């Protein structure tokens, strides 16, 4: 497609989006006649508020209730590859059928679900994807104070083009599959609850092709395939109905199938300790705050990591119709980049949610993401992004919901490479990519 055609198509999409936004606003007029609903229950935010007449009733099937859903999402993104220069836009259609089944047994429980996302691009068909996930979770009630939970999932996903983990320059997104099994034993002693859990997951990354001097070459991702094991012990103590404290200790093992092409062994083992508190002050201020420490020890050539971590989740129900939320998290993650051990993620998000009517919710806010790559003796790599968003959710009835949103996204990447012969000077580079994303959704459910 030529540059002129691309510009014409982008202008056409913007006009369509403008018409769609106008129609959406017109559909909101009937809400003016609706009565204001009661405030959320204690311990709930506006987003969690339950309206029986707007929730799916489900279809009874034997001793289960089945909830089918079909969603269409349309997205116009003016920089789909997150480029600092020469950005290109496209219109993406995502069709998402899903179904979940919940048991209605008096004792024990079993839930099953399947979700599919089929993404189609108007211009760049090579970016199209089919993501899916199958999940199951069950609960065995051994005694009133003893329960056993068993969960499983199997999914196929693709890495976002905006992620530094994406193979930049590849002809297509990187696709990976993950299968996992999780089990947890819970034992209650009055107000004290002890939990022991174990999780095993298997991750497998597909190879992709990349153009090198006009020739398509395969990028080997087999060195990212791995098994992950996590064993944890958590204690929860209910101080009173409004306060609970918890303490968790866990160990993990990351076992990679092969050495990386460069000869690095990314296999490692780690340890994490966390303590925190959950609180509810009169249903007005809700929170979960924790601090912890994580170590990860690598087998060969990579640098070991030891970092403090934290998690903050705060919700303030300012009025019966408005919730202000602030979340902040610092976590450590695996990386597929050859030269680094992993990356430390700091994520902050502030949002305001307001219920104009019982079926009309408006949300806006901004977030900040910082990915600091760790473990290299000299190189430094950092990704920092900011975004602002606004979203309107309108529910016609229990069968039909719609949403319209806009997000501004600014991503900056900075890298420092010291002097290495034959180079005579260090390299300190930075780049910034800006994206504007307009999104609308139509969801049918039963």
C-alpha positions in Angstrom: 0.0 0.0 0.0 1.4 3.4 -1.0 1.9 6.3 1.4 -1.0 8.2 -0.1 -3.3 5.2 0.3 -2.1 4.7 3.9 -2.9 8.4 4.7 -6.3 8.2 3.0 -7.1 5.0 4.9 -6.0 6.6 8.2 -8.3 9.6 7.6 -11.1 7.3 6.6 -10.8 5.4 9.8 -10.7 8.5 11.9 -14.0 9.7 10.3 -15.6 6.3 11.0 -14.3 6.5 14.6 -15.8 10.0 14.9 -19.2 8.8 13.6 -19.1 5.9 16.0 -18.4 8.2 18.9 -21.3 10.4 18.0 -23.7 7.4 17.7 -22.4 6.1 21.1 -23.1 9.4 22.7 -26.6 9.5 21.3 -27.3 6.1 22.7 -26.5 7.4 26.1 -29.4 9.9 26.2 -31.9 7.3 27.6 -29.7 7.0 30.7 -30.9 10.5 31.8 -34.2 9.0 32.7 -32.8 6.2 34.9 -32.7 6.4 38.6 -29.5 6.6 40.6 -28.6 3.3 42.2 -27.7 2.6 45.8 -24.0 2.8 46.9 -21.7 -0.3 46.6 -21.6 -2.8 49.4 -18.9 -2.5 52.0 -15.6 -3.8 50.7 -16.6 -3.0 47.1 -15.6 -0.3 44.6 -17.7 1.3 41.9 -16.2 -1.1 39.3 -17.2 -4.1 41.4 -20.8 -2.9 42.1 -23.3 -5.6 41.3 -26.5 -4.9 39.3 -28.5 -8.1 39.0 -30.6 -6.8 36.0 -27.4 -6.0 34.1 -25.5 -9.2 34.8 -25.8 -12.4 32.6 -28.3 -15.0 34.0 -26.5 -17.9 32.4 -27.9 -21.1 30.9 -28.6 -24.1 33.3 -27.0 -27.3 32.1 -27.3 -30.2 34.5 -25.6 -29.1 37.7 -23.7 -26.3 36.0 -24.5 -22.8 34.8 -23.0 -21.9 31.5 -22.2 -18.3 30.5 -21.5 -17.8 26.7 -20.1 -14.4 25.5 -19.2 -12.9 22.1 -17.2 -9.7 21.9 -16.1 -7.5 19.0 -13.4 -5.0 19.6 -12.3 -2.4 17.1 -9.1 -0.5 17.5 -7.3 2.2 15.5 -3.7 2.6 16.5 -1.6 5.2 14.7 1.8 3.5 15.6 1.3 -0.2 15.7 5.1 -1.0 15.8 5.9 1.6 18.5 8.4 3.4 16.2 10.2 6.5 17.2 10.1 7.7 13.6 8.1 6.9 10.5 5.1 5.4 12.5 2.4 3.5 10.6 -1.2 3.0 11.7 -3.7 0.3 11.2 -7.2 -0.8 12.2 -7.4 -4.0 14.2 -10.6 -6.1 14.6 -10.6 -8.6 17.4 -13.4 -11.2 17.7 -13.5 -12.9 21.1 -15.9 -15.8 21.7 -15.7 -17.2 25.2 -17.7 -19.6 27.5 -17.4 -20.5 31.1 -19.2 -23.1 33.2 -19.7 -22.9 37.0 -20.9 -25.7 39.2 -23.8 -25.1 41.6 -23.0 -28.0 44.0 -23.7 -27.7 47.7 -20.2 -29.0 48.4 -17.0 -28.8 46.4 -16.8 -26.6 43.2 -15.6 -26.8 39.6 -15.2 -24.0 37.1 -14.2 -24.3 33.4 -13.6 -21.6 30.8 -12.4 -21.1 27.3 -11.5 -17.8 25.7 -10.3 -17.0 22.2 -9.0 -13.7 20.7 -8.8 -13.6 16.9 -7.0 -10.4 15.7 -7.2 -9.2 12.1 -5.4 -6.2 10.7 -6.8 -4.1 7.8 -3.3 -3.4 6.3 -0.6 -5.4 7.9 -1.9 -9.0 7.7 1.4 -10.5 8.9 0.6 -9.1 12.4 -2.6 -11.1 12.7 -2.9 -13.5 15.6 -5.0 -16.2 17.3 -4.7 -16.2 21.1 -6.6 -18.6 23.3 -6.7 -19.9 26.8 -8.4 -22.8 28.5 -8.7 -22.8 32.3 -10.1 -25.0 35.0 -10.2 -24.6 38.8 -11.7 -26.8 41.4 -12.2 -26.8 45.2 -12.4 -29.9 47.3 -14.1 -29.3 50.7 -12.3 -31.8 53.0 -13.7 -30.3 56.2 -15.2 -27.0 57.1 -11.7 -25.6 57.8 -9.7 -27.6 55.3 -9.8 -27.2 51.6 -7.8 -28.3 48.6 -7.7 -26.1 45.4 -6.5 -27.4 42.0 -6.1 -25.2 39.0 -4.9 -25.7 35.4 -4.5 -23.6 32.3 -3.1 -23.9 28.8 -2.8 -20.9 26.6 -1.3 -19.5 23.4 -0.3 -15.8 23.4 1.8 -13.4 21.3 4.3 -10.8 22.5 3.2 -7.2 21.9 5.3 -5.2 19.4 5.7 -2.4 22.0 7.5 -4.9 24.4 11.3 -4.9 24.5 11.0 -8.7 24.7 9.7 -8.7 21.2 12.1 -9.7 18.4 12.5 -6.3 16.8 12.7 -6.5 13.1 11.0 -9.9 12.9 8.4 -10.4 10.2 5.7 -11.5 12.7 5.0 -11.4 16.4 6.5 -14.0 18.6 4.0 -16.7 19.6 4.4 -18.8 22.8 2.4 -21.4 24.6 2.2 -22.0 28.3 0.8 -24.9 30.3 0.5 -24.8 34.1 -0.8 -26.7 37.1 -1.4 -25.1 40.5 -2.4 -26.7 43.7 -3.0 -25.1 47.2 -3.8 -26.7 50.5 -5.7 -24.4 53.0 -6.1 -25.1 56.7 -7.9 -22.8 59.1 -7.2 -22.5 62.8 -9.8 -20.0 64.0 -8.6 -16.7 62.7 -5.3 -18.1 61.4 -5.2 -19.7 58.0 -2.2 -21.6 56.6 -1.7 -22.1 52.9 0.8 -24.3 51.1 0.9 -24.1 47.3 2.9 -25.5 44.4 2.9 -24.4 40.7 4.5 -25.9 37.7 4.5 -24.2 34.3 6.0 -25.0 30.9 6.7 -22.2 28.4 7.5 -22.8 24.7 8.4 -20.0 22.2 8.1 -20.4 18.4 10.8 -19.4 16.1 10.2 -16.3 13.9 11.7 -15.0 10.6 13.6 -11.8 10.2 14.9 -10.0 7.1 18.7 -9.6 7.0 20.0 -7.8 3.9 16.9 -8.8 2.1 17.2 -12.5 3.0 14.7 -14.1 5.4 16.5 -15.8 8.3 15.1 -17.8 11.2 15.4 -16.4 14.7 16.0 -19.3 17.2 13.7 -19.0 20.2 14.3 -22.5 21.5 16.7 -21.1 24.1 13.8 -19.3 25.8 11.9 -22.6 26.4 11.8 -23.5 30.1 10.1 -25.1 33.0 9.3 -23.1 36.1 8.6 -24.4 39.6 7.3 -22.4 42.6 6.7 -23.7 46.1 5.2 -21.3 48.7 3.9 -21.1 52.2 1.5 -18.3 53.3 -0.1 -17.5 56.7 -3.0 -15.1 57.0 -4.3 -13.8 60.4 -7.6 -12.0 60.7 -6.9 -9.3 63.4 -10.5 -8.1 63.2 -13.2 -8.0 60.5 -11.5 -5.0 59.0 -7.8 -6.0 59.2 -5.8 -9.0 58.2 -2.1 -9.6 58.1 -0.2 -12.1 56.0 3.3 -13.4 55.6 4.6 -15.4 52.6 7.8 -17.2 51.8 8.4 -19.0 48.4 11.2 -20.5 46.4 11.4 -20.9 42.6 13.4 -22.8 40.0 13.8 -21.8 36.4 15.1 -24.6 34.2 15.9 -23.7 30.6 16.0 -26.5 28.0 19.2 -25.4 26.3 22.0 -22.8 26.5 21.4 -19.6 24.6 23.0 -19.2 21.2 25.7 -17.0 22.9 26.5 -19.9 25.4 24.8 -18.3 28.4 22.9 -20.6 30.8 19.8 -18.7 31.9 18.7 -21.4 34.4 18.4 -20.1 38.0 16.8 -20.5 41.4 15.4 -17.9 43.7 13.8 -17.0 47.0 11.2 -14.4 47.9 9.8 -13.2 51.3 6.7 -11.0 51.6 4.7 -9.5 54.4 1.6 -7.2 54.2 -1.8 -6.2 55.5 -5.3 -6.0 54.1 -7.6 -3.3 55.5 -11.1 -1.9 55.1 -11.9 1.4 56.9 -15.7 1.6 57.0 -16.1 0.6 53.4 -14.6 4.0 52.4 -10.9 3.2 52.2 -9.8 -0.3 51.0 -6.2 -1.4 50.8 -3.6 -4.2 50.4 0.0 -3.1 51.1 3.0 -5.5 51.2 6.8 -5.3 51.1 9.2 -8.1 50.3 12.6 -9.1 49.1 13.6 -11.2 46.1 16.9 -13.0 45.2 17.6 -14.9 41.9 20.8 -16.8 41.5 22.0 -17.8 38.0 24.0 -20.8 37.0 26.6 -19.4 34.7 28.0 -16.0 33.5 24.8 -14.0 34.4 24.8 -11.7 37.4 22.7 -12.7 40.4 19.9 -10.3 41.4 18.8 -9.2 44.9 16.1 -6.5 45.0 13.4 -5.2 47.4 9.8 -5.5 46.1 6.5 -4.0 47.1 2.8 -3.9 46.2 0.3 -1.1 47.0 -3.5 -1.3 46.2 -5.6 1.6 47.5 -9.3 2.4 46.8 -11.2 5.4 48.1 -14.9 5.4 47.8 -15.2 9.2 47.8 -19.0 9.1 47.4 -21.6 6.4 46.7 -20.9 6.9 43.0 -17.1 7.7 42.8 -14.0 5.6 43.5 -10.4 6.9 43.3 -7.8 4.1 42.9 -4.0 4.0 43.2 -1.9 0.9 42.5 1.9 0.6 42.6 3.9 -2.5 42.2 7.6 -3.4 42.0 8.3 -6.9 40.6 11.1 -9.0 39.0 10.7 -10.8 35.7 12.5 -13.2 33.4 13.9 -11.8 30.1 14.8 -13.3 26.8 17.4 -10.7 26.0 20.8 -12.3 25.8 22.9 -9.9 27.8 20.7 -9.3 30.9 19.7 -11.5 33.8 16.1 -10.1 34.0 14.2 -6.8 34.5 12.8 -5.0 37.4 9.3 -3.6 36.7 7.8 -0.6 38.6 4.2 0.1 37.6 2.0 2.9 38.9 -1.6 3.7 37.9 -4.0 6.3 39.1 -7.7 6.2 38.1 -11.1 7.7 38.8 -14.3 5.8 38.2 -17.7 7.5 38.3 -21.1 6.0 37.9 -23.3 8.5 36.0 -26.1 6.0 36.0 -26.5 2.4 37.1 -25.7 1.3 33.6 -23.2 4.1 32.6 -19.7 4.1 34.0 -16.9 6.6 33.1 -13.2 6.0 34.0 -10.1 8.1 33.4 -6.6 8.1 34.7 -2.9 7.7 33.8 -0.2 5.2 34.4 3.6 5.0 34.5 5.8 1.9 33.7 9.5 1.5 34.2 11.4 -1.6 33.1 15.0 -1.6 34.3 17.1 -4.4 32.9 19.4 -5.8 35.5 22.4 -8.1 35.6 24.8 -6.8 33.0 28.3 -5.8 34.3 28.5 -2.7 32.1 25.5 -2.2 29.7 22.4 -0.4 30.9 18.9 -0.7 29.3 15.8 1.0 30.5 12.2 1.3 29.2 9.9 4.0 30.6 6.4 4.8 29.4 3.6 7.1 30.3 0.0 6.9 29.2 -3.3 8.6 29.9 -6.8 7.1 29.2 -10.5 7.7 29.3 -13.2 5.1 29.0 -17.0 5.0 28.9 -18.9 1.8 29.5 -22.6 1.6 28.7 -24.8 -1.4 29.5 -28.1 -1.5 27.6 -29.3 -4.6 29.5 -28.0 -8.0 30.7 -27.4 -9.1 27.1 -25.7 -6.1 25.4 -22.8 -4.0 26.7 -20.7 -1.4 24.9 -17.5 0.6 25.6 -15.5 3.4 24.0 -12.0 4.5 25.1 -9.0 6.5 24.1 -5.4 6.1 25.2 -2.3 8.2 24.7 0.9 6.2 25.0 4.5 7.6 25.2 7.3 5.0 25.4 11.0 5.9 25.8 13.9 3.5 25.6 17.5 4.4 26.8 20.6 2.3 26.4 24.2 2.8 27.4 27.0 0.7 25.9 30.6 1.3 27.2 33.7 1.4 24.9 34.4 -2.0 23.3 37.1 -2.4 20.7 37.2 -1.7 17.8 34.8 1.1 18.9 36.6 4.1 20.3 33.7 5.7 22.3 30.7 4.7 24.4 27.2 4.7 23.0 24.4 6.4 24.8 21.2 6.2 22.8 17.6 7.1 23.5 14.4 7.0 21.5 10.7 7.9 22.2 7.6 6.5 20.4 4.1 8.0 20.7 0.9 6.2 20.0 -2.8 7.2 20.0 -5.3 4.4 20.3 -9.0 4.7 19.9 -11.0 1.6 20.9 -14.6 0.5 21.0 -16.2 -2.7 22.1 -19.6 -4.5 21.7 -20.3 -7.5 23.9 -23.2 -9.9 23.9 -23.7 -12.3 26.8 -26.3 -14.7 28.1 
